[in-house]
Amino acid sequence: MSRELRSLLAEAVGPANVLAGADASPDYAHDESLTCAPQTPAFVVRPGCTAEVAAVLRIAASRRIPVTARGSGTSLAGAAIARPDGLLVSFERMNAILEIDEANQVAVVQPGVTLTELDAATAAHGLLYPVHPGEMGATVGGNLATNAGGMQAVKYGVTRHNVLGVEAVLAGGDVIRAGGRFVKNSTGYDLTQLLAGSEGTLALVTQLILRLRPRLAHHAVILAPFADAHELTLAVPRLLATGLDPVVLEYVDALTMAALAHTEGLASAVHESAQAYLIVELESRTADRLDEDVVEVAEFLVAQGAAEVYPLDQAAGRRLLQARERALHTSKAAGANDLLDTVVPRAAMPDFLAEVQRLAADTGSYVVGCGHAGDGNVHLSVFQQDAETRQQLMMSVQRAGIAAGGSISGEHGIGVDKRVYFDALEDPLRMDLMRRIKQAFDPAGILNPGVLFDPVEAMR
């Protein structure tokens, strides 16, 4: 069977693009999850076009073989880890930027294009794809799978706000197209938006139409230390209510800032009395307007209780933002046992963060981190070696987030990592509706089984 399957796959994508799992790089066996064990798939296939993806899925559907899609393998929830009896479909060969359409301000790309590649291509046209979730080696297909956000979401939104259309292959091999080079569409169900955040469980996306924005030339970064997180998070909605439009509005706690300062050589950023830091990035078409906004924001933050306000020069500001983007890697290096990316209404952040620290203290745990203060997405690193205690803490934190009007995941997704919390805390009616949507798209249950739903449930 294995020899026959390999022959069929080789016919679909070419012999050089089919690897037996044991012969493939160990990188294909894992993603960036802290808790999921690596799993070697039966085969790795590397299609080069939509027709080849469709051929692979027809083969998989006829034999009910599990299929998992992979971009750069930067998933943080185990969603890019294939089953041992399954196929891993790597989109590394489908990495073409097909068009930069300046008139409609869109890019047409294949799913394996990385954010770094797209950023360079759009910059040449004075345009910007604004979804930067912190890992620029991530692919646009992977971003769509998790509805990734990042630091600029406070101004530009998350992936679903910036993907206008898709081409995708359904589980049986049929190709569909949805959306287009337009921002308004009231023609039936919006299938593009349904695929955003579906983690490869509904279809494999083979082409995306991305919304681009003008790339503004002038940027400034402000760092404001606060005595405590409560004071800082109260200031955030007040700042946004002024009508100022920051492109980045980030919260970093004192321990995380100290770690970033140590690893990135930013000792001058640490303020002795501060327990929380607000990072604000502003942008403008003109230098004069930017200078005015910097002064206004600085004065406002002082009035809101900031201990100091530091407008940073361009080099220092860029280093600080890059350090913030690498906060996850800093936590991993420090030995974090797990990650949370709970999202709450931004006005609920003060009470939610206080509750998190109370829960951490009750379980003898350390919970530190940062977050997108402008949109309430809190990224927390959990230091607790005892697995049972850690799960109890994480369940309590996510329950508190839901009680505050939030949700389990703001951008990492559920994958298999958060299944226990998803199953316990998600509304049963919504769960049932999601299962029925899954069945409509993938009646044989072959697409990423175990992610979001158990394999047997998906095939009912």
N, C-alpha and C positions, 0 to 999 in steps of 0.2 A: 504493500500500500504506500509506504513512504517513497519507494522508488518511482512508482506510478505517479504519485502526487508531484514529486519533484520534476518529473518529465513534463507534466501538464503546466506547471508554473513556469518552467523554462521556456515552453512554447509561447506562453503569454507575455513574458517580460524579457526573454533572452537568458541563456544559461549563466552568463556572468553576473546576472542580477538576482540569482536565487542562491541563498546560502543556507546550508543545513545549520541548525542552531548551534551545534557543537563546534562548527567551523567558523562561526561569526565572531566578531569582536565582543568581548564581555560588556562593552558599553550598551549593546542592544538589550541586555538583560535587566537593566535598571533605569530608573529616572532619578530625580533629586529628592524623593521622599526620604525622611529620616527613619521611618519605621517599616517600610515594605521590604521584604527580602527579595533579592534578585531572582528572576526566573528566566531560564533559557527557552526561547520559543522553539517549536519544531522546525520552522523555516523563517528566514528573513527574506522578504521580497522587496525589490527596489524598482517600482514602475517608473516609466519616463513620460507618460502621458495619460490622459483620461481614459482612452480606449484600453490601455493596459490595466488600469485600476479596475475597470468594468470587467475585464476578462478574469482577473484574479478573484473578484467577488462572485462571479458566476461559478467558478470552480469551488470556492469555499461554500457557497450556498448549496450546491448540489451534494456536498459531503458533510454539511453541517459542521464545518471547521471554524472555530473561533478566530476572529480577526481583530487586531488592535492596530490603530494608526499611530505613527510616531513622527514628530518633527525633529527637534534638537534634543529631546529627552530631558527638558527642563521642568516637567511637571513636578509639583511638590506634593501630590496626593496619590501617587501610584497609578494614575490613569494611563500612563504610557508603557506599562509593563504587561507584556503578552502572557497568555497562558502557556504552560509547557506543551500542550497538545495543539497549539494554535499557530497562526501566521502573524508575524509582525510586518506591517506594511510601512516601510520607511520612505518618506517623501524627499529624501536628500537629492534625488536626481530631478525632481520637479521643482526647480528653484529659479525659474525665469521671471524677470520683470517684463511682462509682455507689452505694456504700454504705459506711458505717463501722458494722460490726456489733460493738457493745460486748460483747454476751453471749458471742460466740465469739472475740472479739479478733482480728478479721480486717477487712481493707479489700478491697472489690471495685472494681477500677479498670480503665480502658482503658490501652493501652500508651503513649499519648502523654502521660500525666500525668508532670510533672517531680517530682523529689524535693523541691524547694522547696514545690510545691503540696501534695504529700502530707504533708509535715511540718507545714504550717500546719493542715491539716484534722484530722490525728490529734491535734495538740496541744490542740485545742478539746475533745477527749474525754479528755484525760489519758493518751493512748496515744502510741506511738512505732513508726515503721517504722525499724529500726536500721541499714539498709544505706546508708552514706554514703561513697561511693567517692572523694570529694574534689571532685566537680563536681556541685553541687546543681541545676544546670540540665539534667543528664542525665535521661532518661526511664526509667520502670520497665521498659518493654519492652526498651530498650537494655541495661539492667542484666542482665535475664534472658539476653539474647543472649550476653553475655560472662561470665556468672556473676560479676558485679562483687562486690568485697568492701569494702575501705576500712578506715579506722582502727579501727572498732568491731568488726571481725570477730573479734578475740581473745576477746570476750565473747559476741557475738550470732551469729557465723557469717557466711557469705557469702550471696549471693542464693539459691542452691539450698536453703539451710536455712530460708528465710523466704518461699518461694513454695509455697503448699499446693495450688494448682490452676490450671489454665489452660483457656481456650478458644482454639483455633487452627484456621487454615485450611490444609489440605494443598495441595500443588502443583496438583492437579486441580480445586480448588474445594470439596472436601468439608470440612465443619466437624466437628471432634472436640472433646470435653471430657474432661479428665482431672483426678483429684484432687478436692478439695472443701474444705469448712470443717471439716477434721479433720486431726490430725497423724499418725494411724496408718492405714496402708493396706497390706494384704498380698494384694491382689487382682490377680494377674498382674504384668506388667511396669509399672514406674512411668514412664509417658510424660512426666509433668511434669518429672521430673528429667532425662530424656533431652534435653528441649528446652533445659534450662539449659546455657548455654555453647555452643550449636550455631551461633551467629552467623548466624541467618537462613537456614541451609542445609537445614533439615528441614521447616519450616512457618512461617507468619506468625502470631504470637500476637496475639489481638484482645481478650483479657480475662485478668486475673490476680486470683487470690485470695491476698492477702498476709497473712502472720502479723504481728500487732502485739504489742507488749510494753508493760507499764506504764511511763510516763514518770516517772522518779525526779526529785525536786525539787532535790536537793543534789549539787553537783559541785565537785571541786577538781582542780587541775592542779599537778603537781610536775615541775620540770626538774632533771636531774642530769647534770652534765658528768663525763666520764671521760677518763682519760689516753689511752686508745686503744680502738678498736672491739672488740678481742679481749676486753678486760676487761668492757666493757659487755654484749656478747652472752653472755658466760658468766653474767652476773648475771640475765638474763631468765628462763631456765627455773627458776633457784633462787627467784626471786620468785614465779613462778606455783605452785611447789611448796609455798609457805607456806599456800595456801588463800585468800589475798587474791584478789579478782576484779576486776582493773582493766578499765575499759571501753575504754581506749586504752593502748597500749604501743608507742611509736614510737622508731625509731633515726634520728638525723640526723648526718651527718658534719660535720666542722669547716668545710669550704668551703661546704657547703650552708647551714649555720647562719649563717655570715657573710653569705652572699647574702640570706638571709631577713631577717636583722637589718637589713641595709642598706635593703632595699626596704620593709620593714614598720615601720621605726623601733623595733627591738627591741635596740638596742645593749647594753643591760644584760644581755641573755641570753648574751652571748659571754664565755667564760671563757678567759683567756690560755693556760693550759696544756692545755686540753682538745682532744682530737682526735675526740671522739664525744660525742653527747648523747642521753640517754634522756628521753622525755616520757611521763609517766604521768598518766592521768586516772582518778579514782575517782568513784564515784557511790553515793548511799545514800538511804534513805527519810528519815533523820533527820540533823540537823546534828551531834548529839553523836557518833553512830556514825561519821560521815564524819571528824570531827576525830580520833577514835581511830585510824582507818585511815591518815590522813595521817601521823601521828606514827610509826606502826609501819612504814610504807613508807619514810619518811625515814631512820629508824634502820637499817633493813635495807640500804638502798642505800649508806649510809656504811660499813657493815660489809663491803660487797662492793667497796669501793674507789672510790666516787664522790668526786671532788675537793671538791664542795660539793653541797648539796641546797637547792633554792629552791622552797618552796611559794608559788605565785603567787596574787595576788588574782584575783577573778573576771574582771575586765576584761583583765588581762594574760594570764591563762590562755586566755581565748577568742581573743585576738589571736594568741597563739602557735600554737594549734591551727589557726586560719584560715590563718596563714602556712604552716604545714606542708601544709595542703591545697592551697595554691597553689604548692608547690615545683616542680611540672611547668612552670607558666607562667614561673617564675623561671628555670628551666633553658633553656626555649625562648628567652627574652629574652637569655640569656647566649650563645646560639649553639650549643646542643647539636646534634649531628649525628644522634643516634639514641637510642632508649630501650630499656631492658631491664626486664622485671618477673619475672625468674626467682624461683621459689619452692623452698626447701629445708626439710628438717626444722629447727625452730628451734634444736635443739642442734647442728646442723651449721653454723650461721651464722658462728661465729668462724673456722673453717678456710676456709670458702667466701669470706668477705670478704678474708681474707689472700691467697687464690689469685687473686682478682679483681685486687687491686693488683699482684701479681707479673706477671700477664698484661698489665695496662695498661702497666707499666714496660717490659716486653719489646718492646712495639709502639710506644713513644713516645706513648702516649695518656693522656688524663685520663679517669678514670671516677669520678664523684662521685654522691652521692645520699643516700637515706634509705630507710626501709622499715618494714613492719609487723613489728616485732621479735617480737611475741607469736605470729605464725603463720608466720614465716620467709619472707615475701614481700618481696623486696628490689627497690626501684625505683632504677634506676641511669641516669644520664645519661652518654652517651658523647661525648667530644670528640675526634674524629679525622676530619680532612677527607678523607683518602685513602680512597676507597670500598673498595678491595680490602683494605687494612690493617684498616679498620673491620669488614668482614665476617669476616675471619679472627679478629679479637679477639672479636667477638660469638659466633662459632661456638665458640671455645675456652671462653668464659665459660659458655655454656649447656651445653656438654659437661661442664664441671666441676660445674655444678648437678645434672645428671642423675646423674653419678657419686656425688654426695653424697646421692642418694636423692630428688632433687627433680624439677622439671619446667620446661619452657621458659617457660610463662606462668602466673602466679598469678591474674591477673584482666583483663588487657588483651585476651586472646585471640590467635589466630594471624592472622586476617584474610588479607591478601596480604603484609603486611610481613614476617611471620616464616615464610612458606612455605618458604624455602630451608633454614631450620634445622629446621622440622617434618619436611620430606622427608628430611633427612639423619640426624636424630637419633632420631626416633620409632620405636618398635618396629614392625617390618614386619607382625607378626601383628595387632597392634592397628589399624594402618593399614588392613589388609585388611578387618577386621571393621567398622571405621567406614565404609569405602566401601560395604559391603553394606547397612549401616543407611541410608546416604544414598540408595542405589538403591531401597530399600523405600519410603522416604518420598517420594522425588522421582525417579521412574524416567526422566523426560525431562531431568533435570539442569538445570532452569530457575532454581532458587533459589540465588542468590548464587554462580554459577559462578566459580571461581578462588579463592574463599575456602575454606580447608582443602584442597580438591582441585581439580585441573584440570578444566575443563568436559568434556573428552572422557572423562576417567576417571569422572566422576560419571554419565555417560549410558550406560555399558557395561551 
